[in-house]
Amino acid sequence: MENNAYPTLPLKNTVLFPHLVLPLSVGRARSIAAVEAALSSEDKLIAVFPQKDSRTDEPTADDLFRFGTVGIIKKMVRSEDTVQILVQGIERVEQLEMVQKQPYLSLKIATLSEPSDTGTEIEALHRTVIELAGKMIELVQPQIQVGIHHIISDVEKPLHQIYLLTSILSLDFDKEKELLAAATQVEALQLMHRYLNHEVQVLEVRQKITSTAQTEIDKKQREYVLRQQLEAIQEELGETNPEQAEIKELRQRMEETELPELVRKEVEKEITRLERMPSAAPDYQLTRGYVELALELPWNKTTEDRLDLKRAREILDEDHFDLEDVKERIIEHLAVMKLNPEAKSPILCFVGPPGVGKTSVGQSMARALGRKFERMSLGGLHDESELRGHRRTYIGAMPGRIIRAIRRTGYQNPLLMLDEIDKLGRDFRGDPAAALLEILDPAQNAEFHDNYLDLPFDLSKIFFVTTANTLDTIPRPLLDRMEILRLPGYSDEEKQHIARRYLIGRQIREAGLSEIQLSIPDETLSYLIRRYTREAGVRELERMLGRIARKVATQVATGQTQPVTVTPQDLVELLGPERFFAEEMRQQLAPGVAAGLAWTEAGGDVLYVEAVLLPEGKGMTLTGQLGSIMQESAKAAQSYLWSRAEELKIDQKTIRESGVHIHVPAGAIPKDGPSAGVTMASALTSAYAHRPVRSDTAMTGEITLSGLVLPVGGIKEKVLAAHRAGIRRIILPKENEKDLREIPEHVRQSIQFILAGRIEEVLAEAIPDLNR
């Protein structure tokens, strides 16, 4: 064959040898053009050259291996985007120069004569190569060994046998190119001998490993050697096991992660288990998840606290109005941390009605401290495993919420808010409150054991903050571990400040408006607070402001361009009829009616107690869903009045011959507690004496049979409720005088407080003309 130019087909990852047939799938445009050019010629010859780099998509002569093979196209089948051809190699060639690059690559080539060297070395090498090939095939697939010997024996020349063995044994691309470049039979046989000898050694080592032969090597050393051999075998054979790669990555992460010694030993033991376990085993994913959890937990990773007290105060003031006690406590803790970095974080419990900002205070605390914030709602939680985790023996086991929250933050010292701690449940699955005893105890939580993790984790660096609406449902041992900070309700003036500073702007932005498009004057805001909301917090107020903003946004979206100023008269159209009314009908109280003050989870409330005499009736009837304590307060009030009737100018005959009915609206709402005692006594006295109670006066306090007035709780919430209802005169137990300091100054100045130590003092102030 002369030195002619031939259409050239570059191969990415295989080699065509002379005298062998090779099926090829051709997909590149230039390669398809080269095949079509060869087929259009009379002899159908094409030059096939392997590429130096398989990543090259548009190779030129410089990108091709120096040696190649001229072949004849025996068969061609077209498919959608590719051409399938069958090429038979004819002889080795060497490229001389490129003739053309487009529309297909064409090279001028020189034909290389076939090596014909002989001798005893060739014979010896040839026999050794055939023997090694048989041994390799026996190690890989013993069942095809006899067939391979038959195929090889049909080929006469040693070089042709080498080419045939190369295609059967699937050597890698670079080794195939070296064999094609061999100029003599000796060189080709030597290369093949070296390749086969290495492959046989690798396969024998692998067989030795799989036979689990006992050695005297130390256990750890043996594991290391076997692991290194396994990696070497996989690398040599070009095999990658996804499971082994994953385990190797886990082991590398373990080496790079700073872990306590106890944790490191446990993780290493689990990774070793994982290596011996098939990936299809049921425990494989569970063990892998456990190892990943242990490696992802921040065993020693913490954020640096920002201890700038001035900046912290600015952040707290920026986010929340008032709440001075809470802010002072946070600043105190920062000051202690600044002076004593080793100080334990307190467990704070924010108690107050809904909507006063308990959860958002926790977020502001985290921002002021520079810590990660994570909130976890405990409302309705009744399974202890939700906090402590499940044991890994169970299907679907997972770590508890505490460990998962720490994993999400990525730090050992986040601020973790446990919301609605007063709404924990309990059933046959355990008591979550009992689990919290360990979690929230600084003396115990330094070595918290999650059932899933089963390793001691230090929770003492976490700043725990809990929230509750009431303390009544929190178990006493759990309550003892927390420092209580009360967030009482807001007065109307405070709500107005909060709305002006935070709520209005936020709702305007959420509605897509600008502050120029919507304005709400103070008069309108005050009317909205008094007539459309009655709550301790500001959640309902924000909803109403949101409704107003959306109504205005609808007007703007339909083409209105004029700015909107909302007046009190506009509220009926925007929000509907007024939802709450001032107590106008109670301006003149009938005999037997008295205004009391009650505390609820939603804040304070004004509660009217109504008593009527039943002529010729007997006993006492109580309605309004009164609890046992309120019923006892009513009976104690009646007994006290009966015993002191002469002093109080009450006709004993009236008490003796008349029954009494006490009712407390609203009848659908359950009520209980001792603080209605003075109100019951005033209502009964008013009914028995036919003298009205002052309509501008409300009262609260517990009573005894001896006539004492005892202190009660929730004074601030009750006073704020009276202030909202327009009551400006309040009778309180004398021992509650200290609680007046918590009441905002503007509220305190607008109300007359009367402090009473006995029932007689209460009656004298509540019923002015009682003794006339």
TATANOR-V865949 format. One record per backbone hydrogen bond with DSSP energy under -0.5 kcal/mol. CO is the residue of the C=O (numbers start at 1). NH is the residue of the N-H. If there is no record, write none. Layout:
{{CO NH} {CO NH}}
//
This chain:
{{2 4} {4 109} {6 107} {7 47} {8 10} {9 49} {11 51} {15 17} {17 20} {20 89} {22 87} {24 26} {24 85} {25 27} {26 83} {28 32} {29 33} {30 34} {31 35} {32 36} {33 37} {34 38} {35 39} {36 40} {37 41} {38 41} {44 73} {46 71} {47 9} {47 49} {48 69} {49 11} {50 65} {53 56} {60 63} {61 64} {63 52} {63 53} {66 95} {67 50} {68 93} {69 48} {69 71} {70 90} {70 91} {71 46} {72 74} {72 88} {75 86} {77 84} {82 79} {83 26} {83 85} {84 77} {85 24} {85 87} {86 74} {86 75} {87 22} {87 89} {88 72} {89 19} {91 70} {92 112} {93 68} {94 110} {97 108} {100 106} {105 8} {106 99} {106 100} {107 6} {107 109} {108 96} {108 97} {110 94} {119 123} {120 124} {121 125} {122 126} {123 127} {124 128} {125 129} {126 130} {127 131} {128 132} {129 133} {130 134} {131 135} {132 136} {133 137} {134 138} {135 139} {136 140} {137 141} {138 142} {141 144} {142 145} {144 148} {145 149} {146 150} {147 151} {148 152} {149 153} {150 154} {151 154} {152 155} {157 161} {158 162} {159 163} {160 164} {161 165} {162 166} {163 167} {164 168} {165 169} {166 170} {166 171} {172 176} {173 177} {174 178} {175 179} {176 180} {177 181} {178 182} {179 182} {184 188} {185 189} {186 190} {187 191} {188 192} {189 193} {190 194} {191 195} {192 196} {193 197} {194 198} {195 199} {196 200} {197 201} {198 202} {199 203} {200 204} {201 205} {202 206} {203 207} {204 208} {205 209} {206 210} {207 211} {208 213} {209 212} {218 222} {219 223} {220 224} {221 225} {222 226} {223 227} {224 228} {225 229} {226 230} {227 231} {228 232} {229 233} {230 234} {231 235} {232 236} {233 237} {234 238} {234 239} {240 242} {241 245} {242 246} {243 247} {244 248} {245 249} {246 250} {247 251} {248 252} {249 253} {250 254} {251 255} {252 256} {253 257} {257 259} {260 264} {261 265} {262 266} {263 267} {264 268} {265 269} {266 270} {267 271} {268 272} {269 273} {270 274} {271 275} {272 276} {273 277} {274 277} {278 281} {281 284} {281 285} {282 286} {283 287} {284 288} {285 289} {286 290} {287 291} {288 292} {289 293} {290 294} {291 295} {292 296} {293 297} {297 299} {300 302} {301 412} {303 305} {305 307} {307 309} {308 312} {309 313} {310 314} {311 315} {312 316} {313 317} {314 318} {315 319} {316 320} {323 327} {324 328} {325 329} {326 330} {327 331} {328 332} {329 333} {330 334} {331 335} {332 336} {333 337} {334 338} {335 339} {336 340} {340 343} {346 348} {347 483} {348 350} {348 466} {349 351} {349 485} {350 468} {351 487} {353 356} {354 537} {355 538} {357 361} {358 362} {359 363} {360 364} {361 365} {362 366} {363 367} {364 368} {365 369} {366 370} {366 371} {369 306} {372 415} {374 417} {376 419} {378 381} {381 425} {382 384} {382 427} {383 386} {384 387} {384 388} {385 389} {386 401} {387 402} {388 451} {388 452} {391 394} {394 397} {398 390} {400 404} {401 405} {402 406} {403 407} {404 408} {405 409} {406 410} {406 411} {411 414} {414 416} {414 463} {415 374} {415 417} {416 418} {416 465} {417 376} {417 419} {418 467} {419 378} {420 423} {421 424} {423 380} {425 432} {427 430} {429 384} {430 427} {430 432} {431 434} {431 435} {432 436} {433 437} {434 438} {435 438} {435 439} {436 440} {438 441} {440 442} {441 444} {441 445} {444 447} {445 448} {445 459} {448 450} {448 457} {450 454} {455 450} {457 448} {457 459} {459 462} {460 345} {462 464} {463 416} {464 348} {465 418} {466 350} {467 421} {468 352} {471 474} {475 479} {476 480} {477 481} {478 481} {479 482} {482 484} {483 349} {485 351} {486 488} {491 495} {492 496} {493 497} {494 498} {495 499} {496 500} {497 501} {498 502} {498 503} {499 504} {502 506} {503 507} {504 508} {505 509} {506 510} {507 511} {508 513} {509 512} {514 517} {514 518} {517 564} {519 521} {519 566} {521 525} {522 526} {523 527} {524 528} {525 529} {526 530} {527 531} {528 532} {528 533} {529 533} {531 579} {531 580} {536 490} {538 542} {539 543} {540 544} {541 545} {542 546} {543 547} {544 548} {545 549} {546 550} {547 551} {548 552} {549 553} {550 554} {551 555} {552 556} {553 557} {554 558} {555 560} {556 559} {564 519} {564 566} {565 567} {566 521} {567 570} {567 571} {568 571} {569 572} {569 573} {570 574} {571 575} {571 576} {572 576} {582 584} {583 586} {584 587} {587 589} {590 593} {592 611} {593 693} {594 596} {594 609} {595 699} {596 607} {598 605} {600 603} {602 536} {603 600} {605 598} {605 607} {607 596} {608 610} {608 665} {609 594} {610 663} {612 661} {613 615} {614 617} {614 659} {619 660} {621 662} {623 664} {625 671} {627 631} {628 632} {629 633} {630 634} {631 635} {632 636} {633 637} {634 638} {635 639} {636 640} {637 641} {638 642} {639 643} {640 644} {642 645} {644 648} {645 650} {646 649} {650 652} {651 654} {651 655} {652 656} {653 657} {654 658} {657 616} {659 614} {660 621} {661 612} {662 623} {663 610} {666 669} {668 670} {671 627} {673 676} {674 677} {675 701} {676 680} {677 681} {678 682} {679 683} {680 684} {681 685} {682 686} {683 687} {684 688} {685 689} {686 690} {686 691} {694 697} {696 728} {696 729} {697 595} {698 731} {699 597} {701 678} {702 710} {704 707} {707 759} {708 704} {708 710} {710 702} {714 718} {715 719} {716 720} {717 721} {718 722} {719 723} {720 724} {721 725} {722 727} {723 726} {725 583} {728 752} {729 698} {730 732} {730 754} {731 700} {732 756} {733 736} {734 737} {736 739} {737 740} {738 741} {739 742} {740 743} {744 747} {744 748} {745 749} {746 750} {747 751} {748 751} {751 753} {752 730} {753 755} {754 732} {754 756} {756 734} {757 709} {758 762} {759 763} {760 764} {761 765} {762 766} {763 767} {766 694} {766 768} {767 770} {769 772}}
//
